[in-house]
């Protein structure tokens, strides 16, 4: 059966390891060489193009191209990861994008209630963490943009679960954590009213609460001409 992957720990990628699409997708698909990835407790299986996977994601290149057991078996397990989130990775791998069915499905537009689901943004945070683990800087950047875009759609509907996940699964200096806090501050100063869940969300994590209050204090102390928040209820109230 499959193994748990290479012994080497995936590290945060640098500019020298950033993956790229070295060939057009149709060129990759001319090859019949595939690998099997088993994800989650139930080991959901994906059969993926080996060259495409290895060219774009450093972790898999290390597993399948550097003489590990996986390079012979062509199988690898990720039992601790989420199959739904890995599915987003697969879509990105082949399509170079993944649309949010809640925010961006203009044909089958969901109800406003669904759009404001407080866990709406959680899959993109999970995808960022998975991409970080796999050393894929390109996907990290993509997931972060998706996360902040969707966060703007749900306003303060972000759940305590989302906040706890971001601050428990990322480092203090991670771009996702920084983007999350800044976006939350932007939304705070762009709103004249807040849902009942706002206080609960803000208190979900002590570290987040401290960083959020620090950013609030810093913005209050800024001069109007340096305000970078569109529609700021603090600085534009003086007009």
RASUL-V955436 format. One record per backbone hydrogen bond with DSSP energy under -1.0 kcal/mol. NH is the residue of the N-H (numbers start at 1). CO is the residue of the C=O. If there is no record, write none. Layout:
nh:co
NH:CO
NH:CO
This chain:
nh:co
17:14
22:20
27:24
28:24
29:25
31:28
35:48
36:74
37:46
38:76
39:44
40:78
43:40
44:39
46:37
48:35
50:33
53:49
54:50
55:51
56:52
57:53
59:134
61:57
62:58
63:59
64:60
65:61
71:68
72:69
73:69
74:70
76:36
77:3
78:38
81:78
86:82
87:83
88:84
89:85
90:86
91:87
92:88
93:89
94:90
95:91
96:92
104:100
106:104
115:111
116:112
117:114
120:117
122:119
125:121
126:122
127:123
128:124
129:125
130:126
131:127
132:128
133:129
134:130
136:131
140:136
141:137
142:138
143:139
144:140
145:141
146:142
147:143
148:144
149:145
150:146
151:147
152:148
153:149
154:150
157:154
159:118
163:159
164:160
165:161
166:162
167:163
168:164
169:165
174:171
178:174
179:175
180:176
181:177
182:178
183:179
184:180
185:181
186:182
187:183
188:184
189:185
190:186
198:195
201:197
202:198
203:199
204:201
209:205
210:206
211:207
212:208
213:209
214:210
215:211
216:212
217:213
218:214
219:215
220:216
221:217
222:219
226:223
227:224
232:229
233:189
236:232
239:236
